[in-house]
Amino acid sequence: MDEKEQMTFRGKFTVCVVLLNIAIFSAAVAICTWAIIDDSYWFKLPVVFAALIICVVAILIFVPRYKATKTWLQAHGTTKKERIAQAMKEKAEISTKIRAELEAEMRKEEVQNTKGDL
């Protein structure tokens, strides 16, 4: 991955992390509010419902972004082993191409030398 792709991935990853954290913390607020605050307080239910709505919205936004980021990373991200394997493959292809060109030149020279001898 080059520097531009790394910056793009960092941005995508950061958005996913923030959305996931919002979902987790809002679910925790809903659970804690429900468990700790007494039923006599008027704001208990609105806080719990608001936190649950925030949690659901964050999850609904998070899931597609996570899938898109994962797909993007599979297309753009490579591990060190994969980069080394790709470099070795390219080097082998270049070597094969050079060898084929040299063999073709040698055959031409042989044909020319053979024709010159006749």
Backbone torsions as a table, in degrees:
resi	resn	phi	psi	omega
1	MET	NA	132.0	176.6
2	ASP	-84.4	179.3	-173.7
3	GLU	-63.1	-40.5	-179.7
4	LYS	-64.2	-43.1	178.9
5	GLU	-66.8	-35.4	177.1
6	GLN	-64.1	-41.4	178.7
7	MET	-65.3	-40.4	177.4
8	THR	-62.0	-45.2	179.8
9	PHE	-64.0	-41.8	178.6
10	ARG	-58.1	-42.1	178.8
11	GLY	-63.7	-47.4	179.6
12	LYS	-62.9	-42.9	-179.0
13	PHE	-65.8	-41.0	-180.0
14	THR	-62.9	-42.6	178.1
15	VAL	-60.8	-44.0	179.0
16	CYS	-62.9	-42.4	-179.8
17	VAL	-64.2	-43.8	-179.8
18	VAL	-62.8	-44.8	179.4
19	LEU	-62.9	-41.7	179.0
20	LEU	-65.7	-40.8	177.5
21	ASN	-63.7	-40.7	177.1
22	ILE	-60.4	-44.2	179.7
23	ALA	-62.6	-44.9	-178.1
24	ILE	-66.3	-47.4	-177.8
25	PHE	-68.2	-36.1	178.1
26	SER	-69.0	-36.5	175.0
27	ALA	-64.8	-39.7	178.2
28	ALA	-65.1	-39.8	177.8
29	VAL	-63.4	-42.9	179.8
30	ALA	-61.9	-45.3	-178.6
31	ILE	-67.1	-45.9	-179.3
32	CYS	-65.2	-41.7	178.4
33	THR	-62.1	-43.6	-179.5
34	TRP	-64.6	-38.6	-175.4
35	ALA	-83.1	-34.7	-170.7
36	ILE	-93.7	-44.4	-172.8
37	ILE	-78.0	138.2	-178.7
38	ASP	-69.7	152.6	-178.2
39	ASP	-68.0	-16.4	-176.8
40	SER	-73.9	-17.8	178.9
41	TYR	-80.0	135.2	-174.3
42	TRP	-71.8	-24.2	-173.5
43	PHE	-89.7	0.6	-176.6
44	LYS	-61.4	-54.9	-177.2
45	LEU	-65.7	-44.0	177.8
46	PRO	-60.7	-38.2	179.3
47	VAL	-67.1	-43.4	179.7
48	VAL	-63.0	-46.4	-179.8
49	PHE	-66.2	-40.1	178.3
50	ALA	-62.7	-43.6	179.6
51	ALA	-64.4	-41.1	178.6
52	LEU	-66.2	-39.1	177.8
53	ILE	-64.3	-43.4	177.4
54	ILE	-60.8	-41.8	179.4
55	CYS	-61.6	-47.6	-178.9
56	VAL	-64.2	-43.4	179.3
57	VAL	-63.3	-43.7	179.2
58	ALA	-61.6	-40.7	178.8
59	ILE	-67.2	-40.6	179.5
60	LEU	-65.7	-29.3	175.8
61	ILE	-82.2	-37.3	-175.5
62	PHE	-65.7	-46.2	-172.4
63	VAL	-58.6	-50.3	178.6
64	PRO	-65.0	-37.3	178.8
65	ARG	-66.2	-38.1	178.1
66	TYR	-63.1	-45.4	179.6
67	LYS	-63.7	-40.6	178.7
68	ALA	-65.7	-40.8	178.9
69	THR	-65.9	-40.5	179.1
70	LYS	-64.0	-43.3	178.1
71	THR	-63.7	-43.2	178.8
72	TRP	-61.2	-43.4	-178.2
73	LEU	-66.2	-37.3	177.7
74	GLN	-65.4	-31.6	179.8
75	ALA	-81.0	-35.1	-173.2
76	HIS	-108.2	-28.4	-175.0
77	GLY	-88.6	137.9	175.9
78	THR	-135.1	152.1	176.7
79	THR	-86.5	170.9	-179.9
80	LYS	-63.0	-41.0	178.4
81	LYS	-60.7	-43.3	-179.7
82	GLU	-64.9	-40.0	178.4
83	ARG	-64.9	-41.7	178.9
84	ILE	-64.9	-43.7	178.9
85	ALA	-62.2	-40.9	178.4
86	GLN	-64.4	-42.3	179.1
87	ALA	-63.6	-42.7	178.3
88	MET	-63.1	-40.9	179.5
89	LYS	-64.0	-44.5	178.5
90	GLU	-63.4	-40.1	179.2
91	LYS	-63.8	-42.4	178.4
92	ALA	-64.1	-40.1	178.5
93	GLU	-64.3	-40.9	178.7
94	ILE	-65.2	-43.6	178.9
95	SER	-61.0	-42.8	179.1
96	THR	-63.1	-42.0	-179.6
97	LYS	-65.2	-44.6	178.8
98	ILE	-63.2	-43.0	179.2
99	ARG	-60.7	-43.0	179.7
100	ALA	-64.1	-41.1	179.0
101	GLU	-64.7	-42.6	179.0
102	LEU	-64.6	-41.7	178.3
103	GLU	-63.5	-38.2	178.4
104	ALA	-64.9	-41.4	177.9
105	GLU	-64.5	-41.4	178.9
106	MET	-62.9	-40.2	177.7
107	ARG	-63.4	-41.1	178.0
108	LYS	-61.3	-44.6	179.6
109	GLU	-62.9	-40.2	178.9
110	GLU	-64.1	-41.7	179.7
111	VAL	-65.2	-42.8	179.4
112	GLN	-65.4	-41.5	178.2
113	ASN	-64.9	-38.7	179.1
114	THR	-66.5	-41.9	179.2
115	LYS	-67.5	-35.0	179.5
116	GLY	-69.0	-31.6	179.3
117	ASP	-73.2	-26.7	-178.0
118	LEU	-78.1	NA	NA
